[in-house]
Amino acid sequence: MKCNYCGKELSDSARFCNSCGAAIQQNNTVNLKKPEDNIDKSINNPINMNNNLNTNSVNNTSAGESPKYVDFGEAISLFFKNYINFSGRSTRSEYWYTVLFMFLVGLVLGLMGEKMQFISRLFTLATFIPSLAICFRRFHDAGKNVTPLIIMYAAYLIDIVLAFATFGSALVAGFGGSRSAVGAAGGMILLLFVAGIVTLGIAIYNIVILCQPSVPTENQYGRPPMK
């Protein structure tokens, strides 16, 4: 089977073209017409011509959406356009250009001193959800389950709780606490260290996935990316 728009050879079960991204119309009906009945009469039929134009418009609209290989500007546009979109796919270029954008904004706000701390925190809070969403889409695009990503964020939360608990234990031990309090503080510090190592390992594993190329075919999360 060939794509009606770019002519690329496709499998019979394909729903999207992995070259141009166009939707493939499946035709499972049996053709009982005579050969002469199959002559294309759409040229003389204005209704058919309008239908073809509408179909092409839909395909062109679909082709302009994520996932696609993008430049810096397009990546930022898709980042905010898909603010709460946790489904679908995002390419490596879309994800890492967004990471670069976040880094540059954070760097500029940091260099502007303490007077911009509120703006910096507000920006971090405002971009938390879309940052998580694009991570989900990047995992989908690499054909991976998002469970390791969820585990990583849960590990971050556990580390924060352990850090507060360790700080409290250290305060108790520092203000003339008993030997048991000192031992508890030491145990909390060791536990926090181990938890930090585990979290780092999970984070490295997730970064490896975020660096993997796109699955070049359609998967359960959507069509393959296109240029």
Secondary structure, DSSP 8 states (H G I E B T S, - for coil): -B-TTT--B--TT-SB-TTT--B-----S---S-GGGGS--GGG-HHHHHHHHHHHHHHHHHHTSSSB---HHHHHHHHHHTTT--SS---HHHHHHHHHHHHHHHHHHHHT-GGGHHHHHHHHHHTHHHHHHHHHHHHHHTT--SHHHHHHHHHHHHHHHHHHHHHHHHHHHHTT--HHHHHHHHHHHHHHHHHHHHHHHHHHHHHHHHTS---SS-BTTB---B-
